Amino acid sequence: MHRLPRRIAVWTHPSRPAAIEAACRFLEALPAGFIALVPAESRSLLAQGVPTMTFVDLTDQVIDQAEVVVVFGGDGTILRAAEQALHQDVPVLGVNLGHVGFLAELEVSQIPELVAHVVAGDYVLERRMTVLVEHFLAGQSQPVWSSVAINEVSLEKASRVKMIDALVSIDGLPVSRWACDGLLVSTPTGSTAYAFSAGGPIMWPELEAFQVVPLAAHALFARPMVLSPKSVVDLLLAGQVDGFVCCDGARSTDTPADSHLRVSRYQHDLLVARLSEQPFTSRLVKKFALPVDGWRHTDMGSVDA
């Protein structure tokens, strides 16, 4: 039995009317006895749409009270919500309003189904490993900046006309030194995002591993490498060109020459709520529209045999 009042966190993009409308439809359909925890920037919009609902500002101090975080938006919005939920082990359930939406569980047309599952507390949890990146300046033993990444950590050049000189070490042993545009350290969740575009392999989300992907490296050996989840990756800016590091395309800091990054597994996994155990294979085929019937069965117009 659930104790009343029940608290559900609702995260949405405040500047997207379709996301606000979908969130209001979801909140309106909830029965009495629910309190909505929402980000301060979207609270007034949601309160106008659902005046009968009790709203509380969603902060780091109260998010652990939520049963689940329901997110209305694309993968970018889901990642921002997941960053806050991650540290308190609160599951995230995404409703897709974006394009590909690998992290989303439902489409916006399935809100009645979503309501029924949330009210019943009926969902399965999928664990996704995450990584921690720490930035060290030359000669210093304590990091000056750190962040968690759900998709990937990217080290990239700050200059448009110069490449960075990056030395990659794994578990304390040097592996390769590349002149390149940058390097990615990606989780399985991020393998269908930036790392995929950079030529990295797709990794099934339940896999406990991460990958290092060079970006436009000027080298004969510049292949992605899949590592143990226990591995520690050090990225040293060995040349004179400055760079910057970015996590999930959202949190970044400058990395001057001779500084280095250390990437390792984070202590908290991301909990993704699923309404059914839909295989990742099916999601992959659907999201990328993979031609499982072969190219001859696609509509290509008049093609002579």
Number of C-alpha atoms within 10 A of each C-alpha: 5 9 7 10 10 15 23 22 27 27 28 30 21 17 11 12 12 16 23 21 16 19 25 20 18 20 22 16 14 16 10 12 12 17 19 23 23 23 20 14 14 17 21 15 16 23 15 11 17 18 12 11 20 13 23 16 17 22 13 11 9 14 23 19 15 21 17 23 27 26 27 31 28 22 22 16 18 25 23 16 23 24 17 17 22 21 17 18 17 22 23 30 28 30 27 24 22 16 10 16 20 21 22 24 21 19 16 20 11 12 18 13 11 23 18 13 14 17 14 11 14 13 17 13 16 16 16 19 24 27 24 19 26 17 23 21 17 13 8 10 8 10 14 11 15 18 18 24 28 25 25 29 30 26 29 22 23 19 13 7 7 14 23 26 25 28 18 23 17 17 12 11 11 13 10 13 19 24 19 20 23 23 26 24 29 31 31 26 24 25 24 22 20 19 29 15 11 16 15 22 17 15 21 17 18 13 14 18 20 27 24 23 25 29 23 16 21 13 13 7 11 16 14 19 13 18 16 11 18 12 15 16 23 23 23 23 26 19 16 13 18 21 22 17 22 19 24 21 15 10 13 17 16 17 24 18 20 18 20 22 22 18 22 20 23 18 11 17 17 24 22 24 23 21 17 11 10 10 9 14 9 10 15 16 12 13 12 11 9 12 12 9 8 8 10 10 9 10 8 8 6 6 7 4 4
